[in-house]
Amino acid sequence: MPLFFAGALTDLTLLVKAVTAFFAYSFAASAIYCYNDIIDVEDDRRHSVKRHRPIASGEVSVGVGYVIMLIAVALSALCVASVGERGVRLGTVVAAYFIMDIAYCRVLKRYAIVDVVVLSVGFVLRIMAGSAATGIVPSQWLVLMTFLLTLLMGFAKRRDDVLRMMKTGEAPRHNTHRYNLTFINQAVTVTASITLVCYIMYTMSPEVTQRIHFPYLYLTTIFVIVGILRYMQLTAVDGKSGDPTKILLTDRFLQTVIALWGLSFLLILYVFRQ
């Protein structure tokens, strides 16, 4: 993302470093998912959806889960080392993520609000990993928007847990009882509103318009408004917020909006800017 918004996507040297950082972070995240499924195995077995996960279902043993986790950590370290002189900075970011999420799996996810914030910080660290590998400093707008968007999706996902608890009478997570539908709906609305305001401020910021030499950046706000409204519709009307990844992979409406937004920035940064 820092590479893309800096207009440096065509720099092959930096692109290779960014891709390597992507794999380093992805392997670290995979290790965390293994660890989380291992320590949550009993809770997952009582969940109507999570019980089908490999470890919870018995398809993969806990021992094999630990082996896969260690392999993922080793592959992440290998990717970090291959970055070269910027490997230390990248390794620091990846290590910070790994330590934070171990703490999340063990303790932090038990606390409402804190759990969603930690998940959002994890996505901000992804941006920082790309920055560490390429040397491109991300703007405050990119950091804020990443945090706010993932916070929105995090609260929307917790809404699914609340609905499941209301239906079954059993909390899917340790902290679900600290959420209710009224709070979640307000949290989603507030976060969505702040996200839109932040994006509008970004598109009208003098420093941004001067840097990219495109005075009509604010027009891309249309895609962001429509995209957020669609996500809120899927959350509040269709009750499909439990798996944000599945939404992004299956909802054609949202895919079209994101594609148009991405295409507009591609043209602004790499065609009109020339």
Summary of the structure (lengths in Angstrom):
residues: 274
radius of gyration: 19.8
end to end distance: 19.7
largest distance: 58.7
contacts: 844
relative contact order: 0.10
helix: 79%
strand: 0%
